[in-house]
Amino acid sequence: MANNKKARKNTSSALAKAEAKAEQIVNSKSKDKNKSKDKQNGIVKYFKELRSEFKKVVWPSRKTVFNNTGVVLVVMVVCSLVIWGLDTGFSALLKLLVG
């Protein structure tokens, strides 16, 4: 009789464990569905926020863009001339020292 009670107890605990595991599987599947919906909603939300941020951007005028481009080109030419001058000077100095 004691063995019979132990057998029932072991069977009921094994059954309870199996039921708990089955419930976890069902819950995990429903969570996976919710995650995919959350990802889709997150993507939609991201693009909506991106669109609203683009509306806040103050775009420069055509005149400003051309003026800034001109300044960049002038600075590039001046820097190139300075580097060319230093290179020529150091080359001449090196020729004097070596030759």
Backbone torsions as a table, in degrees:
resi	resn	phi	psi	omega
1	MET	NA	-38.5	178.2
2	ALA	-65.2	-39.5	177.6
3	ASN	-64.3	-36.7	179.5
4	ASN	-64.5	-41.9	177.9
5	LYS	-64.9	-41.1	178.7
6	LYS	-64.2	-40.5	179.9
7	ALA	-64.0	-43.0	177.7
8	ARG	-64.5	-41.0	-179.6
9	LYS	-64.1	-44.7	178.3
10	ASN	-63.5	-40.7	179.8
11	THR	-65.8	-42.7	-179.0
12	SER	-69.1	-35.9	178.3
13	SER	-70.6	-37.2	177.2
14	ALA	-66.0	-39.3	178.2
15	LEU	-65.5	-40.9	178.8
16	ALA	-64.1	-40.1	178.3
17	LYS	-64.7	-42.0	179.6
18	ALA	-64.8	-41.1	178.1
19	GLU	-63.9	-41.0	179.5
20	ALA	-64.0	-40.9	179.2
21	LYS	-65.5	-41.9	178.1
22	ALA	-62.2	-39.9	178.8
23	GLU	-65.2	-39.0	177.2
24	GLN	-62.9	-40.3	179.8
25	ILE	-64.4	-44.4	179.2
26	VAL	-62.9	-43.2	179.6
27	ASN	-64.9	-38.7	-179.2
28	SER	-67.3	-35.9	177.9
29	LYS	-66.2	-40.0	178.9
30	SER	-69.1	-33.3	176.9
31	LYS	-67.0	-38.2	178.2
32	ASP	-62.1	-40.2	177.7
33	LYS	-64.0	-41.9	178.9
34	ASN	-65.3	-36.9	179.2
35	LYS	-63.5	-42.2	-179.9
36	SER	-66.1	-37.1	176.8
37	LYS	-66.5	-40.9	178.5
38	ASP	-62.7	-39.7	178.9
39	LYS	-63.6	-43.2	179.5
40	GLN	-64.0	-43.4	178.5
41	ASN	-65.8	-35.3	178.3
42	GLY	-65.3	-39.7	179.4
43	ILE	-66.7	-44.5	178.7
44	VAL	-62.4	-43.3	179.6
45	LYS	-62.2	-41.5	179.6
46	TYR	-58.5	-48.1	-177.8
47	PHE	-69.5	-32.0	175.7
48	LYS	-65.7	-43.3	178.6
49	GLU	-66.6	-38.2	177.8
50	LEU	-60.2	-44.1	179.4
51	ARG	-62.3	-42.5	179.9
52	SER	-67.4	-33.7	178.0
53	GLU	-68.8	-38.2	177.8
54	PHE	-64.0	-30.7	178.0
55	LYS	-69.1	-25.5	-179.4
56	LYS	-81.3	-16.3	-176.7
57	VAL	-68.2	135.5	175.5
58	VAL	-98.5	106.2	-177.3
59	TRP	-81.1	139.2	-179.9
60	PRO	-70.8	155.4	178.1
61	SER	-76.5	168.5	179.8
62	ARG	-62.1	-40.1	-179.5
63	LYS	-63.4	-43.2	179.9
64	THR	-63.2	-41.5	179.8
65	VAL	-62.4	-45.0	179.8
66	PHE	-65.2	-40.0	178.7
67	ASN	-63.5	-45.7	-179.8
68	ASN	-65.6	-36.7	177.2
69	THR	-64.0	-41.6	178.1
70	GLY	-61.9	-42.9	179.0
71	VAL	-62.2	-42.8	-179.8
72	VAL	-63.1	-44.4	180.0
73	LEU	-62.9	-42.5	179.4
74	VAL	-63.2	-44.4	-179.9
75	VAL	-63.9	-38.4	177.6
76	MET	-62.7	-42.8	-179.9
77	VAL	-64.9	-43.8	-179.3
78	VAL	-63.6	-45.0	179.3
79	CYS	-63.9	-39.7	178.1
80	SER	-61.9	-42.5	178.9
81	LEU	-64.5	-40.0	179.4
82	VAL	-64.5	-46.2	179.9
83	ILE	-64.1	-41.4	177.9
84	TRP	-61.1	-43.0	179.2
85	GLY	-63.1	-44.8	178.5
86	LEU	-63.5	-41.3	179.8
87	ASP	-63.2	-44.5	179.2
88	THR	-64.1	-43.4	179.6
89	GLY	-62.4	-47.3	179.7
90	PHE	-66.3	-34.3	177.0
91	SER	-64.1	-44.2	180.0
92	ALA	-65.1	-40.2	178.0
93	LEU	-63.2	-42.7	179.2
94	LEU	-65.0	-39.0	177.8
95	LYS	-63.9	-39.0	177.8
96	LEU	-64.3	-41.6	-178.2
97	LEU	-71.2	-39.1	-176.2
98	VAL	-84.1	-43.6	-171.0
99	GLY	-105.8	NA	NA
